[in-house]
Amino acid sequence: MTETIKIVIVDDHPLVRAGLRAVLEGHAGIEVVAEASDGADVVELARLTSPDVVLMDLSMPRTDGVEATRRLAEECPDVRVVVLTSFTERSRVQRALAAGAIGYVLKDSEPDDLLRAIRSARAGHVPIDPRVAAALLPRDEPRPDGAEAALSSREREVLALVAQGFANKQIAKRLGITEGTVKAHLGRIFRELGVVDRTSAALWARDHGFA
């Protein structure tokens, strides 16, 4: 049997939470274990319920989704955060992902797309709405010429695994190196490609045939 995916919903609108619960609990293998109306409560809820995935709104009255995601990443690193919002601005997307969110989905998505994103996040992949992905690519400056050639063979291996959705810990295990070494490689990869985060690097890699 497929293991049940436990979900926490974080949104300040009761109707949104009720609608999400109704959609999610209508599918086998999904269980909503808790809800929160503000990001301030999410770490405690995560400790109490041990969810696999948190669906995180960004705009909330006391503690917003970015700060709540940052706290979760620090206190409950095994929990996958998927942002569920209506915002598509580049700065908001980048802040959420930099805080530790693994995915970014828009609220007008089809239910099946949301379910796929949840399952993908649970598997350690990076579900990003295609309408958001374009905002992550560098717009003001072209990608550096010869960036691919500037990467070492090990950095290319790391980049390929990032493009396939592997987390740093998984990459380290596959390549027989430490997580710190993976992070060091990623820092240089970001500089060479002219990107600011792993999602942008993954998009670049996919565009250039690494995945």
ABEGO torsion letter per residue (X at the ends): XBBBBBBBBBBABAAAAAAAAAAAAABBGBBBABBBABAAAAAAAAAAAGBABBBBBABBAABBAAAAAAAAAAABAABBBBBBBABABAAAAAAAAAAGBABBBBAABBAAAAAAAAAAAAAGBBBBBAAAAAAABBAABBBBBGAAAABBAAAAAAAAAAAAGBBAAAAAAAAGBBAAAAAAAAAAAAAAAGBABAAAAAAAAAAAGAX
